[in-house]
Amino acid sequence: MSKPQDGLVSRFLNRPISRFITRFLLKFPIHPNTWTMSIFVLPLLSCVFLVRGDYASVVIGAAIFQVYSILDGCDGEIARAKGLESKFGERLDDFCDFVASLLFVIALGFGLHRPSEGIVCAGLIAANEWILKMGKSEVDSTSSGLSSALYSRHRGMIEHSGLLNLGETFVWWIVQLTKRDVAILVFFLLALIGRADWILHLWLVVAGASLILSGIAAIRGSVRHRDVTTLP
């Protein structure tokens, strides 16, 4: 019930826990979309703690977000087990994760008295997601190992951004270390050691770099598409 796109934390921590929970959930008539919407209360609860800004509240908020990251895998596992996979379910899950990320950085920004940093980070995340959604090109020159580790909307970005010039092994590690499951666990650990401000700094850097790469990929992809469509 795992996915090839799972990151390192999902494979060795989140997924074993979520599979255990899913086996219990399968005893009940729970629809995967219902589960997706029901657990969205966790990011909202996380923000209630994050916005307070003190050490204990930020740790609790980050811990709740880590729990959300684990439980977020159950909807897909339920869908695959019951044969209920759908594009709508996939889009709903992506939308909830997207909104949860925006709420996290904004709430943490206000909690740490860095509202502008949180809002800018949220803007970068939103802009990057919009560009990725608009892109239509996919990877056609990477190995099957790298391609299987990517979600479809990221493939065009990887190919057209020029990242592959650094080597597929290097790109594979970059992809793995910046996956959402890895990031959320790292954020929780940073909160534990009292460096919650680093969470915003790191997310801002990664979101900014991703936006630049997505923009480059979108421009190059558009040029390539135009050249192909104008061939005699």
C-alpha positions in Angstrom: 0.0 0.0 0.0 3.0 2.3 -0.2 3.8 4.6 -3.1 7.0 4.9 -5.2 6.8 8.7 -4.5 7.2 8.1 -0.7 10.1 9.9 0.8 12.6 8.4 3.2 10.6 9.3 6.3 7.4 7.9 4.9 9.0 4.6 4.0 10.7 4.0 7.4 8.4 5.9 9.8 5.2 7.3 8.5 4.1 4.5 6.3 4.5 1.6 8.8 2.4 3.6 11.3 -0.2 4.6 8.8 -0.5 1.0 7.5 -1.1 -0.2 11.0 -3.9 2.4 11.5 -5.3 1.7 8.0 -5.8 -2.0 8.8 -8.0 -0.9 11.7 -9.8 1.7 9.7 -10.7 -0.9 7.0 -13.0 -2.6 9.4 -15.3 0.4 9.1 -17.2 1.9 6.1 -14.9 4.9 5.9 -14.5 6.6 2.5 -11.0 7.9 1.8 -12.3 11.4 1.0 -14.1 11.5 4.3 -10.8 10.6 6.0 -9.0 13.3 4.1 -11.4 16.0 5.2 -11.8 14.7 8.8 -8.1 14.9 9.6 -7.8 18.4 8.3 -8.8 19.5 11.8 -5.2 18.6 12.8 -3.4 21.4 10.8 -6.0 23.8 12.2 -5.3 22.7 15.7 -1.6 22.9 15.0 -1.9 26.5 14.0 -3.7 27.3 17.3 -0.5 26.3 19.1 2.0 27.7 16.6 0.5 31.2 16.7 1.2 31.3 20.4 4.9 31.2 19.7 6.3 30.0 23.0 8.6 26.9 23.0 6.0 24.4 24.3 3.3 25.6 22.0 5.5 25.4 18.9 6.7 21.9 19.8 3.1 20.8 20.3 2.1 22.5 17.0 4.9 20.8 15.1 4.1 17.5 16.7 0.5 17.7 15.7 1.6 18.5 12.1 3.8 15.4 12.2 0.8 13.3 13.3 -1.1 14.9 10.4 1.7 13.9 8.0 1.4 10.3 9.2 -2.4 10.1 9.1 -2.4 11.7 5.7 -1.2 8.5 4.2 -4.2 6.5 5.4 -6.6 8.0 2.8 -4.5 6.7 -0.1 -4.1 3.3 1.6 -7.9 3.0 2.1 -8.5 4.0 -1.5 -6.1 1.4 -2.9 -7.3 -1.3 -0.6 -11.0 -0.7 -1.5 -10.4 0.2 -5.1 -11.7 3.7 -4.6 -8.8 5.6 -6.1 -9.9 8.7 -8.1 -8.6 12.0 -9.5 -10.9 13.9 -7.3 -9.5 12.2 -4.2 -6.0 12.9 -5.3 -6.8 16.6 -6.0 -8.6 16.8 -2.6 -5.6 15.4 -0.8 -3.2 17.7 -2.6 -5.4 20.7 -1.9 -5.6 20.0 1.8 -1.8 19.5 2.0 -1.3 22.7 0.2 -3.6 24.7 2.4 -2.1 23.1 5.5 1.4 24.2 4.5 0.2 27.8 4.0 -1.5 27.8 7.4 1.6 26.4 9.0 4.1 29.0 7.8 1.7 31.9 8.4 0.8 30.8 11.9 4.4 30.2 12.8 5.4 33.5 11.3 2.9 35.3 13.6 3.9 33.2 16.5 7.6 34.0 16.1 6.8 37.7 15.5 7.9 37.3 11.9 4.6 37.7 10.1 6.2 39.1 6.9 8.5 36.1 6.6 5.6 33.7 7.1 3.4 35.5 4.5 6.2 35.7 2.0 6.9 32.0 2.4 3.2 31.3 1.9 3.3 33.4 -1.2 6.3 31.5 -2.6 4.6 28.2 -1.9 1.4 29.3 -3.6 3.3 30.7 -6.6 5.4 27.5 -7.0 2.3 25.3 -6.8 0.5 27.4 -9.4 3.4 27.2 -11.9 3.7 23.4 -11.3 -0.1 23.0 -11.9 0.2 25.0 -15.1 3.1 22.9 -16.5 2.2 20.1 -18.8 5.6 18.6 -19.7 6.9 15.4 -18.2 10.3 13.8 -17.8 11.5 11.8 -20.8 15.2 11.6 -20.1 15.6 10.5 -16.5 16.1 7.0 -15.2 13.0 5.0 -14.1 14.3 5.2 -10.5 14.3 9.0 -10.5 11.1 9.3 -12.5 9.2 7.0 -10.2 10.2 9.1 -7.1 8.6 12.2 -8.6 4.9 13.2 -8.7 3.8 14.0 -12.3 3.7 17.8 -11.7 7.3 17.8 -10.7 8.7 15.9 -13.7 8.7 18.7 -16.1 10.3 21.0 -13.6 13.2 18.5 -13.0 13.8 18.0 -16.8 13.5 21.6 -18.0 15.1 23.4 -15.1 18.6 22.1 -15.8 18.9 20.2 -12.5 19.8 17.0 -14.4 23.1 18.6 -15.4 24.2 18.0 -11.8 23.7 14.2 -12.3 20.7 12.0 -11.6 22.1 10.7 -8.3 22.6 14.2 -6.9 19.1 15.2 -8.1 17.6 12.0 -6.5 19.0 13.0 -3.1 17.9 16.6 -3.5 14.4 15.3 -4.2 14.4 12.9 -1.3 15.7 15.4 1.2 13.2 18.1 0.3 10.1 15.9 0.2 7.3 17.0 2.5 7.5 14.1 4.9 11.2 14.7 5.5 10.7 18.4 5.9 7.9 18.0 8.5 10.0 15.7 10.6 13.0 18.0 10.4 10.7 20.9 11.4 9.5 19.0 14.5 13.1 18.2 15.5 14.1 21.9 15.0 11.2 22.9 17.3 12.4 20.4 19.9 15.9 22.0 20.0 14.5 25.5 20.2 15.3 26.6 16.7 11.8 27.2 15.4 13.0 30.3 13.5 15.1 27.9 11.3 11.9 26.3 10.1 10.8 29.5 8.4 14.3 30.2 7.1 14.7 26.8 5.6 11.1 26.7 4.1 11.7 30.2 2.7 14.9 29.1 1.0 13.5 25.9 -0.4 10.3 27.5 -1.6 12.3 30.3 -3.2 14.6 27.9 -5.0 11.7 25.7 -6.1 9.9 28.7 -7.5 13.0 29.8 -9.5 13.5 26.3 -10.9 9.8 26.0 -11.7 9.9 29.3 -13.5 12.9 28.3 -15.5 11.3 25.0 -16.4 8.0 26.7 -17.4 9.8 29.1 -19.7 12.0 26.4 -21.3 9.1 24.0 -21.5 7.0 26.6 -23.3 9.8 27.4 -25.8 10.2 23.7 -26.5 6.5 23.2 -26.9 6.3 26.2 -29.3 9.2 25.0 -31.3 7.6 21.5 -31.7 4.2 22.9 -32.7 5.7 25.3 -35.3 7.7 22.5 -37.1 6.6 22.1 -40.7 
